[in-house]
Amino acid sequence: MVTGWLVLSSSLTEGGFGSPSQIFRAILLPLLFFRLAVGVRPVWAILPIFLLFIETVHVFFHQSLLAYSYGIIFFSRIIYLCMLYAFLVELYKSRMAGIIFKYMACSVILIALSLVFAFITDTGFSTYGWGFGTKGYFASGNGLGLNLGVSTLLLLYIFHAGLNNGLYVRVGIFFGLLAIFLIGSKTAWLLGGIVIISYFCFRYFGFMLFVLFPIVFGFLILFGGKLNRFFDVIVSRYNSSPDFLTFITSGRNDYFYDAWLVYMGSSPGFLNFLFGKGFYCSFRVCDSVVFFDTLESDLADIFFMYGLIGVCLYFSFFIYFVFLFFMRKKYFLCFVWLLVFGHSAVAGHVMQNGMNLTLMAVFVALAYFILTSFSDETIK
């Protein structure tokens, strides 16, 4: 939140050095490393080692310390993800899962209250720069919407699965749902709707199907016109988009097409297809890069930055947990994980967002907890 406020107030450049989140990770990483390095499974070292190898090799080609520094920052984020996951697993093994659940709930409550305060006092930053929606003091409305939506869905699962039904979790679900709709983005509205539907599916499926849906449908028919102000930006973007794909991806398909033309125009070799061009250069010729930029699509960015091998590692990470959830019949968690994967691949704001990387570490650690022998216990 502090980093977002600094970026939006022009006190710090987006993706620049020395942000509070980077300083926090720089302090936390050594502590996590010395605490957990021995116990981390070797498989978790594959991705960080690969990233460090690519960035180190490419520094001999672009000969830019700045470009290498950007790569190291991304490398530190992935290390942070792995080490935080290992630390959370240790907490689960120590029967301290309740601490993690309370942390999740308190995190959602804090973020939600900051959004409510920003909305009421009109001191926050607009999600799109105009129309309905606020992202409070955070830099990315899309990343924030995904974080709040997925966190609230996980709290909902924790509550209804009987893992924790304490006050923190209940309040977190309430404020999380409230704040999601204040963001006003497509992702936020979608996830907010999924949270509501999931709640009734968990508890009152018959009521939802035969009573609630007809009431909501009739309400939208009668008063839908008066709700336009809540969807003004989304409707405007839909009307101005040349096709549905452009609307859904917010123009990222055009970004990818333009980037592909630049990439192919640089005559990439086989090694570039295989290993990419590094985090800083991405789809561009390294000699012509004057500032860092991304396509806001993790799948596209990883291909250009780390090649086909990076894409394979990226898919392997997500598909592993899809398979795990599905085989253990945790279909709701599988669905939520697919939402994260879909947003990451199409709209980004996951692999390059420290807040959502933290959420991913909590998610996969929660998966470990639920899929082990501890999962049948209620944690207060």
Secondary structure, 3 states (H helix, E strand, C coil): CHHHHHHHCCCCCCCCCCCHHHHHHHHHHHHHHHHHCCCCCHHHHHHHHHHHHHHHHHHHHHCCHHHHHHHHHHHHHHHHHHHHHHHHHHHHHCCCHHHHHHHHHHHHHHHHHHHHHHHHHCCCCECCCCCCCECCCCCCHHHHHHHHHHHHHHHHHHHHCCCCCCHHHHHHHHHHHHHHHHHCCHHHHHHHHHHHHHHHHHHCHHHHHHHHHHHHHHHHHHHHHHHHHHHHHHHHHHHHCCCHHHHHHCCHHHHHHHHHHHHHHCCCCHHHHHHCCCCCCCCCCHHHCCCCCCCCCHHHHHHHHHHHHHHHHHHHHHHHHHHHHHHCCCHHHHHHHHHHHHHHHHHCCCCCCHHHHHHHHHHHHHHHHHCCHHHHCCCC
